[in-house]
């Protein structure tokens, strides 16, 4: 996926969560790999944004996740909701604003938030420059109507936090793309509120029950 982003000269590499369970030994290796991948992408002038998932958070009151080492190393990490500006890195003489990403990560219980309220607050503060460019709403939340798999059965972790599709539907601000992690099966759904949400799915089959899944990544031109 990293190589594809570099070969395509992508403007943004977006990771939608679930790097590793923090209580497994392999989490250290995964965190180190994320730093290496981020450094490689940055050197190739590909901006990055890494969003925490329910398997990343540590419920100890510290607010840390398996992506926290990457954040300490200078990576763009959304352990909490944030607005991220995608810039034109390909031309050194330009710093054009290309798009805005509203990141809605999964958080620990002591950092819980209302995704719909945050979305409304963020979009309400956007200036005319950002509103004239694509807006991407990217989260690691639960979606009514999504096709469930092992993420909701033998690999379930955490509590329900719902994607704010109703708020998206009600807002008069334009947005271009809604994306979400969490679900292991690649799918595109139009939920009960009429919002189309793209779910890239996992990069690998994680259990035997996922034999029918088609692992991969999503390339989007906005």
C-alpha positions in Angstrom: 0.0 0.0 0.0 2.9 2.4 0.8 4.5 1.5 -2.5 1.3 2.1 -4.4 0.8 5.5 -2.8 4.3 6.5 -3.8 4.0 5.1 -7.4 0.7 6.9 -7.8 2.2 10.2 -6.5 -0.7 10.4 -4.2 -1.3 13.6 -2.3 -2.6 11.8 0.8 -2.1 8.4 2.5 -5.0 7.9 4.8 -4.9 5.1 7.4 -8.3 4.3 8.8 -7.4 2.6 12.1 -6.6 -0.7 13.8 -2.8 -1.0 13.5 -2.5 -3.5 16.4 -3.9 -4.6 19.7 -1.7 -2.7 22.3 -1.6 -5.8 24.6 0.2 -8.0 22.1 3.9 -8.3 21.7 3.7 -7.6 18.0 2.3 -4.1 18.8 5.8 -2.7 19.2 6.8 -4.1 15.9 3.7 -2.6 14.3 4.3 0.8 15.8 7.9 0.8 14.6 6.7 -0.2 11.1 4.2 2.7 11.1 7.1 5.1 11.7 9.2 3.6 8.9 6.2 3.7 6.5 5.4 7.3 7.4 9.0 8.4 6.9 9.1 6.7 3.5 5.9 8.4 2.4 6.9 11.8 3.7 10.3 11.6 1.9 8.3 10.8 -1.3 6.2 14.0 -0.7 3.0 12.0 0.2 1.2 13.6 3.1 -0.1 11.1 5.7 -2.8 10.9 8.3 -3.2 8.0 10.7 -6.6 7.6 12.5 -6.8 5.5 15.7 -9.2 2.5 15.7 -10.9 0.5 18.5 -8.0 -2.0 18.5 -5.4 0.8 18.9 -6.6 2.5 22.1 -5.3 1.8 25.6 -7.9 2.1 28.3 -5.6 3.4 31.1 -6.6 7.0 31.1 -3.4 8.1 29.4 -4.9 8.8 26.0 -2.2 6.7 24.3 -2.7 4.3 21.4 -0.5 2.1 19.3 -0.1 5.2 17.0 1.2 7.4 19.8 4.9 6.5 19.0 4.3 7.6 15.5 2.8 10.9 16.8 5.9 11.4 19.0 8.1 10.8 15.9 6.3 13.7 14.1 3.6 11.8 12.3 0.2 13.2 11.7 -2.0 11.1 14.0 -5.7 11.5 15.0 -6.0 10.0 18.4 -8.7 12.6 19.0 -11.0 14.3 16.4 -9.2 16.8 14.3 -9.3 18.8 11.1 -6.4 18.1 8.7 -5.4 20.2 5.8 -4.1 18.4 2.7 -1.6 20.6 0.9 0.2 20.5 -2.4 3.6 19.0 -1.6 4.5 18.2 -5.1 5.4 21.7 -6.1 7.9 23.4 -3.8 6.9 26.9 -4.9 3.2 26.2 -4.0 1.4 25.5 -0.8 -2.1 25.2 -2.2 -4.9 23.8 -0.1 -6.2 20.7 -1.8 -8.7 19.3 0.6 -9.9 19.1 4.2 -10.1 15.9 6.2 -12.4 15.7 9.3 -10.9 12.8 11.2 -13.2 11.0 13.6 -11.2 8.3 15.5 -12.2 5.7 18.0 -11.2 6.9 21.5 -10.9 5.6 25.0 -13.9 5.9 27.3 -12.4 8.8 29.2 -12.0 10.7 25.9 -15.4 9.9 24.5 -17.0 12.5 22.2 -20.1 13.0 20.2 -19.1 12.5 16.5 -22.2 14.4 15.2 -21.5 17.4 17.5 -17.8 17.4 16.6 -18.6 17.2 12.9 -21.0 20.1 13.1 -18.6 22.3 15.1 -15.7 21.6 12.7 -17.7 22.3 9.5 -19.2 25.4 11.0 -15.7 26.8 11.5 -14.4 26.1 7.9 -13.5 29.3 6.0 -14.4 30.0 2.4 -11.1 28.6 1.0 -11.7 25.2 2.6 -15.3 25.1 1.7 -14.4 25.6 -1.9 -12.3 22.4 -1.9 -13.1 18.8 -1.3 -14.1 17.8 2.2 -13.4 14.2 3.4 -15.1 12.8 6.5 -13.0 9.8 7.6 -13.7 7.8 10.7 -13.3 4.5 12.6 -16.8 4.2 13.9 -19.8 1.9 13.7 -22.3 2.2 10.8 -25.9 1.0 10.8 -26.4 -1.3 7.8 -22.8 -2.3 7.3 -22.1 -6.0 6.6 -20.7 -7.4 9.8 -17.9 -9.9 10.2 -15.3 -11.0 12.7 -14.8 -7.3 13.8 -18.2 -7.7 15.6 -17.8 -11.3 16.8 -14.5 -13.0 17.7 -12.5 -9.8 17.4 -14.9 -7.4 19.0 -13.3 -4.7 21.2 -14.7 -1.6 22.7 -18.1 0.1 22.7 -20.4 1.5 20.0 -19.5 4.9 18.5 -21.7 5.7 15.5 -20.7 7.4 12.3 -22.5 10.8 12.1 -24.3 10.2 8.8 -27.5 12.0 9.9 -25.4 15.1 10.7 -23.8 14.9 7.3 -27.2 14.6 5.7 -28.6 17.7 7.6 -25.6 20.0 7.1 -25.8 22.4 4.2 -22.0 22.4 3.8 -20.8 20.5 0.8 -18.7 17.4 1.3 -17.1 15.1 -1.2 -16.4 11.8 0.4 -17.3 9.7 3.5 -15.0 6.9 4.5 -14.7 4.5 7.4 -12.5 1.8 8.8 -13.3 -0.8 11.3 -15.1 -3.3 9.0 -13.0 -6.1 7.6 -15.0 -6.7 4.4 -14.7 -4.1 1.6 -18.0 -2.5 0.9 -19.8 0.6 -0.2 -23.1 1.3 1.6 -25.8 3.8 1.5 -27.1 4.0 5.0 -30.6 4.7 6.3 -29.9 8.4 6.0 -29.0 8.2 2.4 -25.2 8.8 2.9 -22.9 6.8 0.8 -19.9 5.6 2.8 -16.8 3.9 1.4 -15.2 1.1 3.5 -11.9 -0.1 2.1 -11.8 -3.2 4.3 -8.7 -5.0 5.8 -5.3 -5.3 4.2 -5.4 -9.0 5.0 -7.7 -11.9 5.9 -7.5 -12.0 9.7 -9.5 -15.2 10.5 -10.6 -18.3 8.6 -14.1 -16.9 8.5 -12.8 -14.1 6.2 -11.9 -16.5 3.4 -14.4 -14.8 1.1 -13.0 -11.3 1.8 -10.9 -9.5 -0.9 -8.1 -7.7 1.0 -6.9 -4.5 -0.5 -6.8 -0.7 -0.3 -8.8 2.0 -1.9 -7.5 4.6 -4.4 -9.6 7.7 -4.7 -9.4 10.6 -7.1 -11.4 13.6 -5.8 
